[in-house]
Amino acid sequence: QTISRLCRSFEYSQKHAVLVPAAALGVGGVLLYWLRSGHKRKTIDMGDGWWGSSESPLKGKEDKSIRPFRIETSDKEIEDLHRRLDQFRFTPHVEGAAFHYGFNSTYLQKVVAYWRNQFDWRKQVEVLNKYPHFHTTIEGIDVHFIHVKPSYVPHGRAVQPLLMVHGWPGSFYEFYKIIPLLTEPAKHGLNEGDVVFEVICPSIPGYGFSEAPHQKEFDSIAAARIFHKLMNRLGFKEYYLQGGDWGSLITTNMAQMLPQSVKGLHLNLIFVTKQSLGRMICIMLGAYVPWLIGLSREDVRRFYPFMQKNVYDVLRESGYLHIQATKPDTAGCGLNDSPVGLAAYILEKFSTWTDNSFLHKDDGGLESKYTLDELLTNVMIYWVTSSIVSSMRFYKENVSKDPHLTAHSRVGVYVPTGIAAFPQEIVHTPHIWAKDVYKNIITFSYMPRGGHFAAFEEPKLLAQDIMQFVRKVEQL
């Protein structure tokens, strides 16, 4: 009997000798699958869309040709502008107003006089046409872009495609000063050796010479998808992205949507919407023990006093946002009818968003960083295309949703990322907070000067930072 029990015990242990490893293998496999699926990075679903004025055509019927385009003007267009400028109704400002109440009306008279008597739109049209312009139809609307290639590429050097996306109230014209620095760096004292770009600058649909969406809900994700389709249509499989303002959100969405196509993402403004009790505690501690929560000295300098810089200053500068995120067509119709109203509305942003202290100047400091020809050319892009209303609608389509419920707030950015933090930007996001969204920051630069319109105001600084970032990515 003892021998019998020993035999059964041996058989039992033999079975378990097979079962235990099998069970372990099974559990291990499930665990491995769970770990791998848990670490699978989320992306934004690319989806599809149709923004034309009628029902979408059958698949494959859309005209995918890339058509050369030139900006043109006429006597009739210029005469209509002059007539409207001549009828400008002046409103006296209160004494000592500077730019505290908005655009100073005495200085506005000077701008209007220059616009009416000295500004040469025909000449500026030629300036705009110095780079090659194109149209192509994507998802039912004509998308405008410029595409600039280097005139000379040294032997053995790779040319990197770079998509640069503007914001509001800017345009593709913001990039005119930085394009030659990126496409021909050696000619402009930027002998960066191994980095040369071909630059593609589209107009966001509804801005400038890109057709406005005819359907509701054209948001940053729709723009991101259209720009991926544009780059694919141009024959690019991988490319770099750069953006500020809306361009920052659109290019971020592009990186979240098709990370395999994005070699690197460079931004000069970042949106981090996360709010929590922990974040509020960090804000309070940061004023006293910044090192404890990972803030640098420069972060502290730019971030505090917190209420002044992140609440009161932002409230003062964001009234337009509330209008545009709720009822853009109401205010927009007046701006679309009056060139002076349009100029005041747009150029006021080029004052205080360039430098907060320009509030105290009677001329808004506008001519200290830009020429009136440059500023009015940007205004004219909105005027001649009647695109101010459709550009304002982009806020309603994006801002009127709970940011915590949108797809892009729940998806991290894992592509190599470079951030150029300009000191006069409307809000500063510390490096430690940026990492909540951008998981692979390769460069984070505290820029020495400059504000919101970085490419327009400080093209050389921005170009150098883009090149430094791309060089590091290429060496990875």
PyMOL commands that set and color helices and strands:
alter all, ss='L'
color gray80, all
select helices_A, chain A and resi 2-38+75-86+105-117+121-128+172-175+179-183+185-188+220-233+246-257+259-261+277-286+290-293+297-303+306-317+319-326+328-337+339-352+356-360+366-369+372-385+388-399+403-405+407-409+431-434+454-457+459-475
alter helices_A, ss='H'
color red, helices_A
select strands_A, chain A and resi 66-69+133-138+141-148+159-165+196-202+239-243+262-267+417-421+441-446
alter strands_A, ss='S'
color yellow, strands_A
deselect
rebuild
show_as cartoon
